[in-house]
Amino acid sequence: MSEHSPAPTPSRAVYGFAFHLASRTAFALYLLWGFVLPMLPPSVASLPYISQLPQPYWAVAIPIHACVALATFAFLIYPGINLTMTPAPDDMRTIRDSHSRRLPLKSKHTKGIPPVGDLDISHVCRTLYLNEDL
């Protein structure tokens, strides 16, 4: 059984080079479609394969639509999905869930790093909000 590793291998080098060439070729064709096609004379632009290409307007419109869709997802849809999955403030799951680990108020450890765990909410409220001076 082979282990998946990010180390360079000969097959990855071949695939990487092929992808590099394909992406450069696709970008060159995109630039030709977007910048050269509008400047062609009508006699050349009416040739069978050239006339079947989409309008050069789409060379600019498609990336703009993709950026708007990405921004809409990143700033509206993704946070909205996260807000629907978050429990309400008065839900008990915001205080304690199945992964909570209660700590004793008086720790037995006097040296070193104290154990990791969740403090009881009543202890936190007494410490933060109970004024002893009253």
Secondary structure, 3 states (H helix, E strand, C coil): CCCCCCCCCHHHHHHHHHHHHHHHHHHHHHHHHHHHHHHCCHHHHCCHHHHCCCCCHHHHHHHHHHHHHHHHHHHHHHHHHHHHHCCCCCCHHHCCCCCCCECCCCCCCCCCCCCCCECCHHHHHHHHHCCCCC
